[in-house]
Amino acid sequence: MIEHNKIYLNDLGLACSLGIGKQAISDALFAPTLSFEKEANNTASEIVASGRSVVVKRVPGSLEAIKSPFQKMDTRTNRILKLVLDEIKTPINHAKSMYGSHRIGIILSTSTSGMQEGYEALTHYQQTGTWPDSYCYRQQEFHSPTDFAAEYLGIGGPAYTISTACSSSGKALCSAARLIKANICDAVIVGGVDSLCDLTLNGFESLDLIAQDLCSPFSRNRQGINIGEGAAVFLMSRQRSDIEYAGGGESSDAYHISSPAPNGEGAEAAIKAALAQANLSIDDICYINLHGTGTSTNDLCESHCISRLFGTTIPTSSTKAFIGHTLGAAGALEAGFLWLSLQQDHQATIPALPHLWDGERDPSLPPLYFTTAGERLKPKGSHYCLMSNSFAFGGSNVSLILRKEVSHD
């Protein structure tokens, strides 16, 4: 059934450090035995240029190489992307049969694309004077993931990439909804993907933003971020399903190239725009997935913004200690976590995404209400309305709202 005034997230493919596929990731997110100490003892590390060993969050296992006829697009980023595209290939093919491939769009986001492969190829060239046989310049272009997805899936509609740092894939969802509302597309494959990359790790290290241990957002002991990798891709359309894309808000405060505005005005504008598009009030929101990076400046401005708008009793959490900061994939991955929670409506409650941290509150921050493992959320009225925020370098902000009607068991 088509509803012309609503847009739905019909299906989802996921991959991150918690696992590959919706079920594995859901099992890990909502495990009742979850603890910060347990997660801190189960981390991988990388040596950065400064000589420090820092925690990273890597997609598990070996990733299968991309084979002919797409081998020139074989990058770690596209290998991760292929995992999540394969998870939703059946509903994508169904959409193609319903609408035709020219009526399906692709909007993806990334901040790394094939940057690591480009770096390794350049190193090889400097040492030998020749480029590796496996290297193709297209690998490192930001459009590479979208090109690969379009060719791999046989999609003929609009296809483009958004790269606005950490807000990228949240903005991709906003853009996908606009394509559908404008009747340019009947469905859009939308999300984000990023992979671990030496340049990214060392760039954040040069800004003194990387934590040596597991990140602990909003803690008095927080040291900064952990870099992660992963992908989340939705199939979005007007075809009715359980979970509605209710609205998205975007803003740009342009305060500083790498720091958010201390008062959170840009974040507040994005949140208010999302609420307006969804025709909701602050009191309708059941839970907020915080950007929650664990840096001193982000946690400061975000906590003040949330407490100013919502008070200090609304359930909130950051999932960055689970998966790291996945940069261009973060907005879509964290919206994907909301999708997983909404799928588990039982007796008028859904599982909360727990806030994983050391439990040591920073007395200089407003005392937000952080959720715990095993906690469940109640709806407001007849719906669950969940919000996820992503705030990027350069003051690029996005807020997303997903909604689901309460099921009657």
RAJOLIN-V431741 format. One line per field, one symbol per residue. psi: psi as a letter, one per 20 degrees, with the letter a starting at -180 (. if undefined). A space follows every 50 residues. Layout:
psi=???
This chain:
psi=ppoijqpqnhrppqpaiiapqggggghghkpijpqggghhjlqrrqprhi iqpqpqoqpqrpppqprpjjhijnrhghggghghghhkhghghghghghq hijprporqqihckhghgghghggghhijqqqhipphhhiqhighggggg ghilpjapprqpnlciighghggghghhhghjkhqhqpopbqpqqqpggg ghghhhjlipqhapqmpjqijqibrpprqaqppqopaippahppohrqqq roikgqhjqqphikggggggghhggghilrrhiiphqpoqgmhjqggghg hghggghggiajipprrpjhhgirojdiigggghhhhgggghikpplkqq pqoqooaijnqoiiqqnqoprrpiqqqqrocjqpopqpqpprqjkoqqpq pqqpqpqo.
